[in-house]
Amino acid sequence: MPSLESLRCFLAAARLLNFRAASRSVSLTPTAFSQRIRQLEEQLGAPLFLRTTRSVRLSREGQALIPVAERCIAAAEDCARVVKGDASSAPIEFTIGTRHELGLSWLLPAYDSISKAFPYLALQLHFGSGPDLMFRVASLQADCAVTSARNSDARLDAIPIHREDYVFVGAPKLLTKTPCASVKDLARHVLLDTDSNLSLFRYLQDVLDVPEGVRFARTVRLGTIEAIRRRALLGAGVAVLPVYLVAGDLKAKKLQRLLPRVTPLHDYFRLVFRRDSPRREVFEALAKQLSTLPLR
């Protein structure tokens, strides 16, 4: 493993692009400084600098290492502050991932109450899609994530927080022009969904008794459920959406339930985190708090 001192030397050289000046900034002789850089390159198995007799510049590997090295140094400094007994001045940076619409309508309004319940955490939010959230938690770029995305990564664990119900909807103006009284009528409609896997429509498709499969005129992928909701409100297609997201639209009759005799499957929002994380107690307490906050 690279030593912190070697990483300090690397960052000095990356900042100054002059080994002699960098060696002075860390109080080493030029020879000792160059040796540390060589050892670091040997440990990592890649050249960090491209050196000639006249210039020094970063390699692609060196450029990629800069932000990681900076985080390592910052983490070491945090360790020193905590061990010295001043933990209150060094709160633990804690990143929660969530999808855009849920984060804005639910998690962001609860930000202050969560921060108050966990004063030792410096709460950060990351907004992304389901696969992105899973990847960030697995790769330690986020501590945990709130998502209903299905997990196939053995490194991850999850705690259920809220049940998520779904409804199949379309705009009244669309349905007046193109009625939808049965599954066969779907062939005249455009399906709005997040991705090519039809991640939302599968909640309905799995309960429909249609041997030959459900057919639509075409499918439009929009990436996020808020984008789907907005297009559905415009009458651009039909979609399966979370009940909490469109409850107001249904009440205001801006959207209408389709195939009302068929109830889509439900899912759960879960707090996802790494199985090997030492913060399980924090995740359990956080999941308990989040479960008391109604979806909106």
C-alpha angles and dihedrals in degrees: 000000000000115000121238090241091055090051090049089053091048092051091048091052092044090052098045102027087210118099095201093052091042092052090054091050091059096038097247132127115254090248094052091044093052090048091055091051091049091049091050092050090049092049092050095040097230139084112257096188135036104220132191131166089266107034148023123209135167121261120223088260090051092051090051092050096056100081092041092050090048091053091049092053092046091050091051090051090051089052090054093050093049094047090051087063101252097112092145091065092051108050116188112261105234123184122201117192123208139158117269103253095041092047094051098042100037118009099041094053087051093049096103095046091049091048090050092050092049105034092164091064125083095212119218127179129212122191120206148123124287097263091045091052092050091049093049093051093046092048093047093247089121130027095221143339138216108224144132092215114128115254125219097163112109090205092068132079129187143201119208113240110168137003112242117210124193137210133195109233147174136175116268092233090056093047092049089056096038112021121211110202099145143015090266090063090062089079087075094052138080115237117219114205141150102249147350091279090064089232093181102036091053088074087067100029092060092061099042115101097220111136094191093046132247117295128203130184086244142323127243118200114210104170102227133050093233089058089049092049092052093049090047090053088055091053094248094135148319126278148176107241137171113273093228090057097051102029091106092047091052092048091049089046092238087126130030132208116250124208089006093185091064117075114204119227118266131228138190136246106232135191102235122200140151116282091223095052115124089215098076092124090054091050092049092050091046092049090051091052094046091051089063092057111086117229117253 
